[in-house]
Amino acid sequence: MRPEDLVFWLRAAPFVPFRIVMNSGTTFEVRHPEMLVIMRTSFVYFVPTDEPLVYDRGHMFGLVLIERIDPVAAPPAAGSNGAARA
C-alpha cells in the first residue's frame, strides 16, 4: 500500500474510524487520526489507553504488509473478534 492511501483515510473530513487489516490477519482500529504516523515505507500504530489521546506504546509495520483498509462500521473479517491484535 502507498502512504497516500493511508493519508486519504486520516485526512477524511469528517474523520471516519477505520480498520487496517494486515496480510497476517492482524487488525488495528484507528479511532483518531493521532493514533497513526505514516512514513514513506512504514507506519507506526499507537496503542490507546483509557485516557483520551494518551497511548501505551507504538508498533511499526511496513506498508507492504497491509492487505486492506475498512471503515470500522464494517463487520470484522471472518475469524476476527474485531479487537485490535498485535
C-alpha positions in Angstrom: 0.0 0.0 0.0 1.2 3.6 -0.7 1.5 6.2 2.0 -1.1 8.3 0.2 -3.7 5.5 0.7 -3.4 5.9 4.5 -3.3 9.7 4.3 -6.6 9.6 2.4 -8.2 7.9 5.4 -6.5 10.1 8.0 -7.5 13.4 6.4 -11.1 12.5 5.7 -13.4 15.3 6.8 -15.2 14.3 8.9 -12.8 11.7 10.1 -14.2 8.1 9.8 -12.7 5.5 12.1 -11.1 2.7 10.1 -9.5 -0.7 10.4 -6.2 -1.7 9.0 -6.1 -5.4 8.0 -2.7 -6.9 7.7 -1.7 -9.8 5.4 -1.3 -11.9 8.6 -5.0 -11.2 9.6 -3.9 -8.9 12.5 -6.2 -5.8 12.7 -5.7 -2.3 14.0 -8.6 0.1 14.6 -7.8 3.7 14.1 -10.3 5.7 16.0 -8.5 9.0 16.0 -6.0 10.5 13.4 -3.3 10.8 16.0 -3.2 7.1 16.5 -1.2 6.7 13.3 2.0 8.1 12.0 2.7 7.4 8.3 6.2 7.3 6.9 7.4 6.6 3.3 7.5 2.8 3.6 6.0 2.1 7.0 3.6 3.3 9.7 3.5 3.5 13.5 0.3 2.5 15.2 -0.1 3.8 18.7 -2.0 1.6 21.2 -4.6 3.7 23.0 -5.2 3.7 26.8 -8.4 4.5 28.6 -7.3 8.1 28.7 -8.1 10.1 25.6 -5.1 10.8 23.4 -2.7 9.0 25.7 -1.0 6.0 24.2 0.6 2.9 25.8 3.1 2.0 23.2 3.7 2.1 19.4 4.3 -0.6 16.8 6.0 -0.1 13.4 4.9 -2.1 10.4 5.8 -2.0 6.7 3.1 -0.6 4.3 3.6 -3.6 2.0 2.1 -5.8 4.8 -1.3 -4.1 4.6 -4.0 -6.2 2.9 -6.8 -3.7 3.0 -8.5 -0.8 4.9 -12.1 -1.0 6.0 -14.3 1.6 7.8 -14.8 0.5 11.4 -18.6 0.3 10.8 -17.9 -2.7 8.5 -18.1 -6.1 10.2 -14.7 -7.6 11.0 -13.4 -10.3 8.7 -14.2 -13.9 9.4 -12.1 -15.3 12.3 -11.6 -11.8 13.8 -13.2 -10.7 17.0 -13.0 -7.0 15.9 -10.4 -6.1 18.5 -7.0 -4.8 17.6 -4.4 -7.6 17.8 -0.7 -7.1 17.8 
